[in-house]
Amino acid sequence: MAPRSQRRRHKKFSSDAPMIGNPSTVVTPVAPTLSKPGPSIDALGFFSLDSNVPGLSQLILEKLNMKSYDEFKLVVDGGKPASDFGFRCPKEMFQKMEDTFRFCAHCRALPSGLSDSKVLRRCKRCRNVYYCGPECQRSDWPEHRRVCHELGLVALDRLMEWLLVTGDFVLPSGPWPWAAETVQDWDTWFSMRELQLDTILNAVLGSHAMTTLWTSVERPRPEPDVLKGSLKRLLTDVLSRPLTLGLGLRALEIDVGKTGGCTLHVAGASHVETFLSHSGDYNELGYMFPGHLGLHVIMVGVDVATDFLQSTSASSLEPGTVQLSGHRGLYHDFWEEQVETGHIAHPDMVVAFHPGFHASPHLMESWLPTLLLVRDYEIPTLITLYSQQELAASLQILMDLDTHIIGYGANPFTSLKPEQVYSNPNKQPVYCSAYYIMFLGNSSCQLKKGTC
């Protein structure tokens, strides 16, 4: 391993990184007290809600029948069944979930803060944001009109996601009928899977689960084409991560045909990547590389769900299989405890989905050892980002750390499902893994080698 002193040598990163594009979705967090080692991105995000809407985190816990964040996190981690939320029927579940979004989008008033003469009413167009009265709605309209349509998609997808959780929406699977190199983006992927996907979508639309969903919510059932559009967006949200891994393997020219298989580490993994995820979700990664000799994806992070905490080893993979496992902890600690000891195979590529190290000095401090580690060991690395603003800020930080940037840009396999900023609903929705940065080693070393 590189000496610790070497891994700590770096240029001071700039806090004045150039910003372009849409506003960032990250709010400066109020750090909670955590029982786990290291910063929990899940916890920081949850408690940061109160910085925009005071009391929102407590409202969410109340509506989910939870007494504390630790109790909520235990369910999200998979330590307790989701049935512990205590909902008696789907109708109550959907109502309680919707209640967690019930605050005035203009003045930020919660239901408990309203006078007896006021009541929160939902925007009739998007069915997503609420207002405590006509004055707030009129004042907010110039800002809300820019995002009203997209927030309507968010509200629909939020309901339809239930079909993924229950297992009633099963993703397409099976070897790709087209040559893998011809599938370069979502357009070609959807064209390749068109016949199989149409059959699946029609079955879901006619299912008992779909009927139950729309008899349990307080809104009319949309037209079939609208529902199919939502299901397709949800599909891209699930498959964006494995296909983005494939994008990295392609662009960084990783040899997936090497004896013993390939090992991919996902650093900073959280419940977003691991909660309710299934090994089958990553089958598309395997189909992207026909003839591969095994792919092992290891999720590493302080918020990895319990179901992913499987035993891992450096043993060879079965050809043609994709294996998922996880480790709870910080990546640089995982490296010293598992990789250096030979228990886990040296990674062929490291990926971080939305590391967020640009957002605050606290997060940068936690990510710095990992960034220096992958730089000094010259491990091909890919990170994803939500926006052009994050892209610019993260590029600046990586350049200040003297990393050798291989490439960056828009991700052809970004999620097409818009994400709403929970406590600031009129902020422009973002899309997961919309942009990427790839880097390899130290730029100064690469210049000396004459590879730049």
Secondary structure, DSSP 8 states (H G I E B T S, - for coil): ---HHHHH------SS----SS------------SSSS--HHHHHHHHHHHHSTTHHHHHHHHTT-SSHHHHHHHHTTSS-GGGG--SSHHHHHHHHHHTT-SBTTT---GGGS-TT---EE-TTTS--EESSHHHHHHHHHHHTTTHHHHHHHHHHHHHTHHHHHT-S----SS-SS-GGG--SHHHHHHHTHHHHHHHHHHHHTSHHHHHHHHHSSS----HHHHHHHHHHHHHHHHHHHHHHHHHHHHTT--TTSTT-EEEEEET--HHHHTT--GGGGHHHHHTSTT---EEEEEEETT--GGG-----S----TT-EEEEEEES-HHHHIIIIITTTSS---SEEEEES--TTS-HHHHHHHHHHHHHHHHTT--EEEEESSHHHHHHHHHHHHHTTEEEEEEEE-TT---SEE--TT-TTS--EETT-EEEEEEEEHHHHHHHT--
